[in-house]
Amino acid sequence: MLLNLEQVTLRFAGNTVLDKVDFGVEANTLASLIGPNGAGKTSLFNSITGFYRPQEGRIEFAGERVLRRKPHKVTQLGIARTFQNVRLFREMSVMENVMAGMHCRTRAGAFGAVLRTPGQRAEERYIAEVAHDCMRFVGVDEYADRLATNLAYGYQRLVEIARALATQPRLILLDEPAAGLNATEKASLIELIRRIRDERGIAVLLIEHDMGLVMQVSERINVLDYGRIIANGNAEEIKNNPRVIEAYLGQEDEEMVL
Ligand SMILES: Nc1ncnc2c1ncn2[C@@H]1O[C@H](COP(=O)(O)OP(=O)(O)OP(=O)(O)O)[C@@H](O)[C@H]1O
């Protein structure tokens, strides 16, 4: 397993948000984490990426301990993420936003990368090359010099993915990447997710409420309900799992047709 969680428990003021979660992602696979609203999916992402500190359990990535590392250290280990609500630097261009993803891989750091201090030309060139490569990969290269916040929402989501790719990860966590996208944008997103794995060899774990998308792209689906993993398997197995069907009953906003 590339990522491995064992018995991860997270509580907030006595409220158990994750309850002894065992869960893994293999290298080079497309996996999803689904579950009703409030099941704990984003909390699980936050625990993996160092934003939350579970009280119990183990999280390992490529054989290294992840739990209790700071977010930027987790990024350095090779785990990148995007957020449920797009989080771009509003006053920066698309190119600068993507370059900022690289500060964990360069000596200059985020500010050196953006301010272009002297004596860093070779590194600057490298940063620019990688940034262009990531922008081209997701299809936002032509907007490199635009302010990120002036782009349409669908493109902002792509810029976030480009920034995550720029950290040169082995695993990328996408938190509801299809939220707010139209049908055409969703179709391109599916293609992009597949290319991330097929062309870059990066494993993808996504949280997504659009079940059509989840079923189409995922080789492995993990279902979380009230902080517990209640099922995992391929699309067919998950669709026919009675515990999953029960967990989703009454979820009116869930686009799940089981
Ligand atoms: N920082 C926090 N402090 C207190 N409670 C929190 C915190 N973060 C999450 N929770 C609680 O954890 C539970 C799970 O929330 P989480 O956002 O992880 O669910 P989710 O499955 O991602 O939901 P959704 O699908 O609606 O995004 C909720 O009850 C939430 O209130």
The ligand as an SDF file (V2000), in Angstrom:
LIG
                    3D

 31 33  0  0  0  0  0  0  0  0999 V2000
  -12.6450   21.4370   13.1450 N   0  0  0  0  0  0  0  0  0  0  0  0
  -13.7300   20.7830   13.5750 C   0  0  0  0  0  0  0  0  0  0  0  0
  -14.2280   20.9790   14.8070 N   0  0  0  0  0  0  0  0  0  0  0  0
  -15.3280   20.3230   15.2390 C   0  0  0  0  0  0  0  0  0  0  0  0
  -16.0050   19.4300   14.5050 N   0  0  0  0  0  0  0  0  0  0  0  0
  -15.5630   19.1930   13.2620 C   0  0  0  0  0  0  0  0  0  0  0  0
  -14.4060   19.8420   12.7330 C   0  0  0  0  0  0  0  0  0  0  0  0
  -14.2040   19.3940   11.4560 N   0  0  0  0  0  0  0  0  0  0  0  0
  -15.1820   18.5130   11.2160 C   0  0  0  0  0  0  0  0  0  0  0  0
  -15.9960   18.3970   12.2940 N   0  0  0  0  0  0  0  0  0  0  0  0
  -17.1790   17.5200   12.3790 C   0  0  0  0  0  0  0  0  0  0  0  0
  -16.8720   16.2910   11.8180 O   0  0  0  0  0  0  0  0  0  0  0  0
  -18.0020   15.7190   11.1770 C   0  0  0  0  0  0  0  0  0  0  0  0
  -17.6080   15.2720    9.7880 C   0  0  0  0  0  0  0  0  0  0  0  0
  -17.3890   16.4240    8.9690 O   0  0  0  0  0  0  0  0  0  0  0  0
  -16.6850   16.3260    7.5410 P   0  0  0  0  0  0  0  0  0  0  0  0
  -16.6660   17.6950    6.9700 O   0  0  0  0  0  0  0  0  0  0  0  0
  -15.4160   15.6010    7.6700 O   0  0  0  0  0  0  0  0  0  0  0  0
  -17.7360   15.4270    6.7640 O   0  0  0  0  0  0  0  0  0  0  0  0
  -17.8410   15.1470    5.2030 P   0  0  0  0  0  0  0  0  0  0  0  0
  -18.1120   13.6910    5.0690 O   0  0  0  0  0  0  0  0  0  0  0  0
  -16.6700   15.6950    4.5040 O   0  0  0  0  0  0  0  0  0  0  0  0
  -19.1490   15.9650    4.8320 O   0  0  0  0  0  0  0  0  0  0  0  0
  -19.5930   16.6550    3.4250 P   0  0  0  0  0  0  0  0  0  0  0  0
  -19.8550   15.5480    2.4820 O   0  0  0  0  0  0  0  0  0  0  0  0
  -20.8390   17.3760    3.8250 O   0  0  0  0  0  0  0  0  0  0  0  0
  -18.4880   17.5660    3.0060 O   0  0  0  0  0  0  0  0  0  0  0  0
  -19.1000   16.7670   11.2100 C   0  0  0  0  0  0  0  0  0  0  0  0
  -19.9880   16.4410   12.2450 O   0  0  0  0  0  0  0  0  0  0  0  0
  -18.3420   18.0440   11.5220 C   0  0  0  0  0  0  0  0  0  0  0  0
  -19.1440   18.9360   12.2430 O   0  0  0  0  0  0  0  0  0  0  0  0
  1  2  1  0
  2  3  1  0
  2  7  2  0
  3  4  2  0
  4  5  1  0
  5  6  2  0
  6  7  1  0
  6 10  1  0
  7  8  1  0
  8  9  2  0
  9 10  1  0
 10 11  1  0
 11 12  1  0
 11 30  1  0
 12 13  1  0
 13 14  1  0
 13 28  1  0
 14 15  1  0
 15 16  1  0
 16 17  2  0
 16 18  1  0
 16 19  1  0
 19 20  1  0
 20 21  2  0
 20 22  1  0
 20 23  1  0
 23 24  1  0
 24 25  2  0
 24 26  1  0
 24 27  1  0
 28 29  1  0
 28 30  1  0
 30 31  1  0
M  END
$$$$
